[in-house]
Amino acid sequence: MAVRRVIVTGGAGFIGSALIRLLIRETDFEVLNLDALTYAGNLSSLKEIEDSPRYRFAQADICDRAAVEEVFASFQPDAIMHLAAESHVDRSIDGPLAFVRTNVLGTATLLDVANGYWRNLPDDRRSAFRFQHISTDEVYGSLGPEGFFTEKTPYDPRSPYSASKASSDHLVKAWFHTYGLPVLLTNCSNNYGPYHFPEKLIPLVILNALDGKPLPIYGKGENIRDWLYVEDHARALLRVLTAGRPGETYNVGGHNERTNLQVVTAICETLDRLCPARMSALGIDSFKSLITFVKDRPGHDLRYAIDPAKLVAELGWQPRESFDTGIVKTVQWYLDNDWWWRPIRENKYAGERLGR
């Protein structure tokens, strides 16, 4: 597939910025980052590539049709990698309509603009064009103690967030079947790694621990997630873009299931090894002493686990990081990069609970 120019929506977010850094570092693509810069958007996550002549930024809301049309007309993309979304379950409990607006209406707007643009391309560019939609395993609902989500698992979303993402997935598939728009869809497990906004579990625990604050775990910490290092996810997305079959869905996961308690314990044990002086300054024998169990959130799914066999077999993708290697890299990154997270903790989000 001949790709020269790619629009990445939500490129100032956690996964989007990892993807853009990869594209600039390891391909010759020209990349346009289309992002509204909501609370979780952070252009400093792109500091290492911001001066590249192959990177540009446009601030726009994907619900703003005129702005999106202008970006398409001026940049003339060969592909769209659509990651822009409201993505935090707890925030979706507090304010569900923002999730419906961005994840449903925004995706529909982007699809409609892309479809009109694609239909007017020359034949060679039209056949190569791709609309790639990046989604979540949460659309599948909750698993029992055994089994895995596959591409054929029925949708069963349980939160406003997952319902809005399920809706966007259905819209993407509808544009493929109704209009022939060459779409690609991926559903991924929980991501973690550098530049992760600190409302999410792993960065929240790391930063709370360094501050000597309680490390909150919902319920008894028995909820299980399948963890995927964000750079492995970015490589999977690039592989799907360049080799995936239009109309197909590919699940992305790392076979790294952990309970929330196991995740927090692993972070604490890593910090115990890396930060003995900080532990001593806080007057504690282990960061595990800061673990606190709190009331569970509403509709909390018990277990997610992805079977990435299709992606592995058909496209040859393999994750490079295990959870054990990835969590050490992640903790070390936060220790080394307070320039990135400290302004967020001081000005945007200090670690308070959401989604009560």
C-alpha distance (Angstrom), angle and dihedral (degrees) to the residues before:
residue distance angle dihedral
M1 . . .
A2 3.81 . .
V3 3.80 108.9 .
R4 3.78 121.6 172.1
R5 3.79 105.7 150.1
V6 3.80 126.9 34.0
I7 3.79 130.3 -176.2
V8 3.81 112.1 -150.0
T9 3.79 111.9 -165.2
G10 3.78 114.9 -153.1
G11 3.78 90.4 19.9
A12 3.80 93.6 153.0
G13 3.80 90.7 60.6
F14 3.78 129.0 89.1
I15 3.81 102.1 -88.2
G16 3.80 94.4 26.8
S17 3.79 93.5 55.8
A18 3.82 91.2 47.7
L19 3.80 88.5 52.1
I20 3.81 93.7 49.2
R21 3.79 92.4 48.0
L22 3.81 88.3 52.7
L23 3.81 93.9 46.9
I24 3.79 93.4 50.7
R25 3.80 93.3 42.6
E26 3.81 100.1 44.4
T27 3.83 108.8 23.3
D28 3.78 136.6 45.7
F29 3.83 93.3 -125.3
E30 3.76 122.8 133.6
V31 3.79 106.7 -128.6
L32 3.78 130.2 -157.4
N33 3.79 115.5 -165.8
L34 3.83 110.3 -148.9
D35 3.80 108.6 -168.4
A36 3.80 135.8 150.8
L37 3.83 91.1 -149.9
T38 3.79 96.7 -130.4
Y39 3.80 118.6 172.7
A40 3.84 93.7 -67.0
G41 3.81 96.0 45.0
N42 3.78 112.4 100.7
L43 3.79 123.3 174.7
S44 3.79 90.5 -165.9
S45 3.82 86.1 74.1
L46 3.81 85.4 71.4
K47 3.79 96.4 48.0
E48 3.81 93.9 116.8
I49 3.83 93.7 58.4
E50 3.82 103.2 25.5
D51 3.81 93.2 105.4
S52 3.80 95.2 51.7
P53 3.81 112.6 121.0
R54 3.83 87.1 -137.4
Y55 3.82 93.8 60.5
R56 3.76 129.5 77.4
F57 3.80 135.9 165.1
A58 3.80 132.7 -141.5
Q59 3.79 120.4 -175.5
A60 3.80 108.8 -144.2
D61 3.79 141.7 131.3
I62 3.81 113.6 -115.6
C63 3.81 87.6 -136.8
D64 3.83 89.2 62.3
R65 3.79 100.8 89.6
A66 3.79 96.3 -172.3
A67 3.80 92.2 52.3
V68 3.80 92.3 47.4
E69 3.81 91.6 48.7
E70 3.80 89.9 51.4
V71 3.80 91.6 52.6
F72 3.81 91.7 49.9
A73 3.81 92.4 47.3
S74 3.80 95.2 48.5
F75 3.81 100.2 38.6
Q76 3.82 99.2 36.9
P77 3.82 96.4 -153.2
D78 3.79 127.5 -154.4
A79 3.81 91.8 -157.1
I80 3.79 143.0 13.1
M81 3.79 121.6 -143.9
H82 3.78 103.5 -166.5
L83 3.80 114.8 -157.2
A84 3.81 101.5 137.8
A85 3.80 107.1 123.6
E86 3.74 146.7 127.8
S87 3.79 99.5 -108.0
H88 3.80 115.0 170.7
V89 3.81 114.3 103.9
D90 3.80 94.4 -155.5
R91 3.80 92.0 52.9
S92 3.81 89.5 49.1
I93 3.80 88.7 58.7
D94 3.80 91.0 52.6
G95 3.83 96.2 42.4
P96 3.81 114.7 12.0
L97 3.81 98.6 167.1
A98 3.80 93.1 66.6
F99 3.81 87.1 58.9
V100 3.79 92.5 49.9
R101 3.78 90.8 49.1
T102 3.80 98.4 49.9
N103 3.79 102.0 30.1
V104 3.81 98.5 39.8
L105 3.81 108.5 23.3
G106 3.79 92.8 32.9
T107 3.80 92.9 51.6
A108 3.81 91.4 46.5
T109 3.80 90.5 50.9
L110 3.78 91.9 49.4
L111 3.80 92.2 47.4
D112 3.79 92.7 49.8
V113 3.80 93.5 48.9
A114 3.81 91.4 45.2
N115 3.79 91.5 49.7
G116 3.79 93.2 53.1
Y117 3.80 91.2 45.9
W118 3.82 93.2 47.4
R119 3.81 93.7 50.7
N120 3.79 91.1 57.6
L121 3.79 96.9 49.9
P122 3.83 121.2 108.2
D123 3.80 112.7 -94.4
D124 3.80 96.3 -101.0
R125 3.80 93.9 49.6
R126 3.80 92.8 41.7
S127 3.81 91.8 56.3
A128 3.81 91.5 50.3
F129 3.82 97.6 44.7
R130 3.83 118.8 112.4
F131 3.81 135.2 -171.1
Q132 3.80 107.8 -158.7
H133 3.80 118.0 -166.8
I134 3.80 118.2 -163.0
S135 3.80 114.3 -153.5
T136 3.79 141.6 160.0
D137 3.79 141.0 -100.9
E138 3.82 88.2 -124.8
V139 3.81 89.5 84.0
Y140 3.82 87.5 74.6
G141 3.80 94.5 61.8
S142 3.79 123.9 -139.1
L143 3.80 128.4 -22.7
G144 3.78 127.5 -145.6
P145 3.82 120.9 -126.3
E146 3.82 92.8 -72.1
G147 3.80 138.6 41.2
F148 3.78 134.8 41.6
F149 3.78 139.6 -109.2
T150 3.80 111.7 -102.1
E151 3.78 131.3 -179.1
K152 3.81 87.9 -94.0
T153 3.82 96.6 52.8
P154 3.84 109.9 122.0
Y155 3.78 115.8 -112.9
D156 3.81 115.2 -105.7
P157 3.83 109.1 161.8
R158 3.81 117.1 -173.1
S159 3.82 106.5 -174.1
P160 3.81 133.9 51.4
Y161 3.81 87.3 -109.3
S162 3.81 96.3 52.5
A163 3.81 91.8 41.4
S164 3.80 90.5 54.1
K165 3.81 91.1 49.1
A166 3.80 91.3 47.2
S167 3.80 88.0 52.7
S168 3.80 91.1 51.7
D169 3.82 90.8 49.5
H170 3.80 90.4 53.3
L171 3.80 90.9 49.5
V172 3.81 91.2 52.2
K173 3.80 91.1 51.3
A174 3.82 90.6 46.4
W175 3.81 91.7 54.8
F176 3.80 88.4 52.5
H177 3.81 95.6 49.2
T178 3.81 97.2 37.7
Y179 3.79 102.9 36.9
G180 3.79 103.8 17.2
L181 3.81 92.9 -120.6
P182 3.84 105.3 167.2
V183 3.79 100.7 -118.6
L184 3.78 133.1 174.5
L185 3.80 121.8 -162.9
T186 3.80 130.5 -163.0
N187 3.79 129.8 -175.0
C188 3.78 114.7 -163.3
S189 3.79 138.0 -169.5
N190 3.81 124.0 -121.4
N191 3.79 112.2 -50.4
Y192 3.79 126.9 -147.6
G193 3.78 136.3 172.5
P194 3.83 141.9 90.3
Y195 3.82 122.4 -10.0
H196 3.83 93.7 23.1
F197 3.81 112.6 156.2
P198 3.82 105.8 -111.7
E199 3.80 97.8 -122.2
K200 3.83 88.0 81.0
L201 3.80 121.5 88.1
I202 3.81 103.6 -105.4
P203 3.83 100.3 45.4
L204 3.81 90.7 38.5
V205 3.80 91.2 55.6
I206 3.81 93.6 45.3
L207 3.79 93.8 50.8
N208 3.80 95.9 40.1
A209 3.79 89.0 51.5
L210 3.81 92.4 52.2
D211 3.81 88.5 51.1
G212 3.81 92.4 47.1
K213 3.80 90.9 -117.7
P214 3.82 125.9 143.0
L215 3.80 116.0 -80.3
P216 3.82 103.0 -135.0
I217 3.80 119.4 -146.7
Y218 3.80 120.4 -177.6
G219 3.81 116.9 -120.2
K220 3.79 111.2 -31.8
G221 3.79 94.7 -27.8
E222 3.81 91.6 -107.7
N223 3.83 97.1 127.4
I224 3.80 110.2 115.0
R225 3.79 127.2 -144.8
D226 3.81 132.4 178.7
W227 3.81 106.4 -127.1
L228 3.80 124.8 -146.0
Y229 3.80 125.4 -172.8
V230 3.80 106.9 -122.0
E231 3.82 96.1 -127.2
D232 3.81 89.8 54.4
H233 3.80 87.7 53.2
A234 3.81 91.5 50.0
R235 3.80 90.5 53.2
A236 3.79 90.2 49.6
L237 3.80 90.7 52.5
L238 3.79 91.6 51.2
R239 3.79 90.5 48.9
V240 3.81 92.0 50.8
L241 3.80 91.4 48.0
T242 3.79 94.3 52.8
A243 3.82 100.7 35.6
G244 3.81 109.1 16.7
R245 3.79 122.7 113.5
P246 3.83 116.5 -114.4
G247 3.79 112.9 -107.0
E248 3.81 93.1 24.7
T249 3.80 130.4 119.9
Y250 3.80 121.6 -143.2
N251 3.81 123.2 -166.2
V252 3.81 116.0 -143.6
G253 3.80 119.8 -156.5
G254 3.78 139.8 138.2
H255 3.84 103.6 -143.4
N256 3.79 88.4 -117.5
E257 3.79 103.5 135.1
R258 3.79 116.2 176.8
T259 3.77 134.5 162.1
N260 3.79 114.3 -120.2
L261 3.80 88.2 -110.8
Q262 3.81 90.8 54.0
V263 3.82 90.4 50.0
V264 3.79 93.4 51.0
T265 3.79 91.9 44.3
A266 3.83 90.9 51.8
I267 3.80 90.4 51.7
C268 3.79 91.3 49.4
E269 3.80 93.2 48.8
T270 3.80 90.2 49.3
L271 3.80 91.1 50.3
D272 3.80 90.3 47.1
R273 3.82 88.4 59.1
L274 3.80 97.5 40.3
C275 3.82 101.2 37.7
P276 3.83 111.2 36.9
A277 3.80 91.4 143.3
R278 3.79 92.1 54.0
M279 3.79 90.5 47.5
S280 3.79 90.0 51.6
A281 3.81 91.9 48.0
L282 3.80 89.5 54.1
G283 3.80 90.5 50.7
I284 3.80 95.5 -122.1
D285 3.80 133.3 125.5
S286 3.81 93.8 -144.1
F287 3.77 136.6 3.7
K288 3.81 85.4 -123.2
S289 3.81 87.6 77.5
L290 3.82 87.4 72.0
I291 3.83 93.5 62.0
T292 3.80 111.3 120.5
F293 3.81 127.3 -177.7
V294 3.81 114.2 -139.2
K295 3.79 136.1 -174.7
D296 3.81 111.0 -70.4
R297 3.78 119.8 -108.9
P298 3.83 120.0 -111.0
G299 3.81 116.9 -86.4
H300 3.80 94.2 6.2
D301 3.83 108.4 178.8
L302 3.80 113.0 -131.7
R303 3.80 103.0 -142.9
Y304 3.80 141.3 5.9
A305 3.80 123.3 -174.6
I306 3.80 127.9 165.2
D307 3.80 128.4 -148.3
P308 3.84 104.7 -150.4
A309 3.83 93.4 -179.2
K310 3.81 94.1 120.8
L311 3.80 93.0 52.7
V312 3.80 91.2 45.9
A313 3.82 95.9 46.0
E314 3.80 99.8 40.1
L315 3.80 102.7 33.5
G316 3.79 103.4 23.1
W317 3.81 97.3 -124.0
Q318 3.80 120.5 157.4
P319 3.81 128.5 174.8
R320 3.79 114.8 -115.1
E321 3.79 97.0 -156.5
S322 3.80 131.2 61.7
F323 3.78 117.7 -154.1
D324 3.80 90.0 -103.9
T325 3.82 93.6 55.1
G326 3.79 95.2 37.4
I327 3.79 96.1 51.2
V328 3.81 91.9 53.3
K329 3.82 90.3 50.6
T330 3.79 90.1 48.1
V331 3.81 96.0 49.5
Q332 3.80 91.1 46.2
W333 3.81 91.1 50.4
Y334 3.82 91.7 55.1
L335 3.79 90.4 47.8
D336 3.80 90.3 52.4
N337 3.81 99.7 41.3
D338 3.77 111.7 51.0
W339 3.83 87.1 138.8
W340 3.82 85.9 75.5
W341 3.80 103.4 41.5
R342 3.79 104.0 31.3
P343 3.84 95.5 71.6
I344 3.82 88.6 50.4
R345 3.80 92.6 51.9
E346 3.80 91.1 46.5
N347 3.80 100.2 42.4
K348 3.83 111.4 18.7
Y349 3.78 114.1 23.0
A350 3.80 126.7 5.4
G351 3.79 97.8 -176.6
E352 3.80 102.1 -86.8
R353 3.81 118.8 156.5
L354 3.82 119.2 -97.0
G355 3.81 132.0 -169.7
R356 3.78 100.3 37.2
